[in-house]
């Protein structure tokens, strides 16, 4: 092989190697760039807002997401569930969310539904008694550890505290307060942002 052919072959090899390395670097850069759109686990733990697509959530279904290391429930209430809140008004301890409102309930959730929209409940799934996580008891009717006229809600298995489908605590149970409603807002009909509202990030 002539010296010219050896030089050309060497140049081609160098070009291929350089292009391949550039491609890998480009992909790495693009990957890093895309990842900046999603909050890191550390950012989530520190309280970065969490975006949730609820387009597929059906009436009677609940989804749990994490915000600041806490479980946040997103419940799409059926018309029957929404109607049940009228029945529990006289049975809950704080029907109008007047206790610790700045800590537990944003102004836009100080209503019978404890929410911006009657059918969507957003609440932190931690009992106000000792910090346990209640279990979902969404089905109405008689059930173990629940009254016969149970209208659906949540039961804390630790000491028996109960909450209705708006996260309002029932009377005469250990838990002193309603479940916390975190700051949140809607961006469109099906995108929910938890940890942020019109006042900014929590």
N, C-alpha and C positions, 0 to 999 in steps of 0.2 A: 504494500500500500504506500502511495506517495505521501510526502510530508503534508501536502495541501489537504489530501483526503483525511489524514489523521487529525489535522487542525479543525476541519469542518465537522468531523464526527465528535470531537471534543466539545466544540461550541454548541452543537445540537444537544448533547447530553447536559451541558450546563444550563441551557435555556429551559429544557424540560424540567430539570430539578428545581430551578428558580420559580418556574410557573407553578409547579406542584406545591412548593412551599408557600407561595403567595396565596394559592387557593385555600390551603389549610388555614393560613392566618386570617384570610378573609372570612371564612366560615366561622372561625373562633370569634372574630370581632362581631360578626352579625349575630351569633348566638348570645354574646354578652350584651349586645345592644337590645335584643328582643327581651332578654331576661330582666332588663331594667323596668319593663312595663309591669311586672308582677312583683308584689311586695315579698321580700325575703322572709324566711321563718323568723329571723331576729326582729325584723320590722313589724311583723304581725304580732309577735309577743309584746313588743313595745307599744302597740296600739295603733298601727297603721290601719286605715280603713280597709274593709274587706268588701269586695264586689261580688254579688250573687245574682245569677240568672235564675229567675223563678218562673220562666215561661212554661216549664213542664209540670209545675206543681199543681196537683189536682185538689179539688175540695175534699177536705178531710185528711189530707196528707201533711206531714211535717218533715222539715229538713233541719239538720243541725250543722252549724258551721262554727269555726273557732275565731274568737276575737279577744285579744289580750289574754290568751290562755284560758278563756272561759267558753263554755258551750253556749251558743246563741241559737234559740229555737225560732224557726220561721214556720208558722202554721197557717195554712190556707183554710179558713173556716167555711164550712158549708152554710147555706141559709139557715138550716136548723140549729147549727152551732151558734150562729150570731143571735138567733131568737132566744136561745137558752140563757143568754146573759141577763135578760129581763127577769127571769125566774130566780137567778142567784143574787140579784141586787140586795135583797133583804137578808141574805144569808152570809154575805161576806163582811169582813171587819172594816174595810176601807173602800167602799164602792166608788168613791170619787177621786181616789188616789191623792188624798190630802196629807198623808203622813210622809215626811221627808221628800217632798216633791222634787226639790232640786237634785237630790241624790238618786232617786228611784224612777221618777217619771218626768220626761220632758213635757213642756207645756202642750205640745200638739197631741200628746197621748193621755191627757187628763180628761178622759171621757169614759163612757160606759165600756167601750171596746178596748181602751188603752192602746190605741193605734191610730195611724193616719187614715187608714182605710178600714172599714168595718170587717172586711173578710181576711185581712192579713195581720196576724199577731207576730210581733218581733219581741222576744224577751230573753233575758239571760236565765239559763236553766240551772240556777243555784238557789237552794232554799235559804230564806232569810233567817232561819233559826241557827243552824250550825254549819251551813255551807255544803250540805249534801246536795246531790243532784236528784231531783224528783223523777219519778217514772211517769210515762204518759198513760193516762187512762181516759182516752178520748171517747170511748164508747159509753153511751148512757145506759142506765139501768143497774140493777143489783149486781154487786161484785164483791169479792172478799176484801175486807178492810175498808169498805165504802158503804155509805148509806143506801137504802133501797131506792131513794129518789135521786140518785146520782145523775147529774146532767152532762157529765163529761168534764175532763180537766186533768189535773196532775196530782199525784200522791207522792209525798216524800216517805220512803220506806223506813227511814231512821227512827222518827218519832211520830209519824202519822199525820203530819200537816198536809192539808189539802188546799188546792187552788183551782179556781174555775177556769174556763176557756179564755179568759182575759188575763190570767195570771194573778187574779185577786185572791188574797188569802181568806179562807173561811173563818168564821168566829170560833172561839174556844179551841184553838189548836196552838201548839208551841210556837210556830213561826209568828213573829210580830208584824211583818210587813208583806206587802205584795212583792211579786217578782220584779226585778229591775227591768225597765225598758231602756235599752241603750240608745244613744243618739243614732238616728238613721234617716235616710231620705231615699226617695225614688228618683231615678234618672230614666224617665220613660215609664211605660206601663209594666215592664217585666225586669228591669234592672234595679236591684236594691243595693244601697251602699250603707254598710254598718260601721259605726264609729265616726260618722260625719253627718252634719246637717247644715242648715243655712247659716248657723253661727260659726261654722268651721269644724275642724277636727276636735274630738274630745280630748 
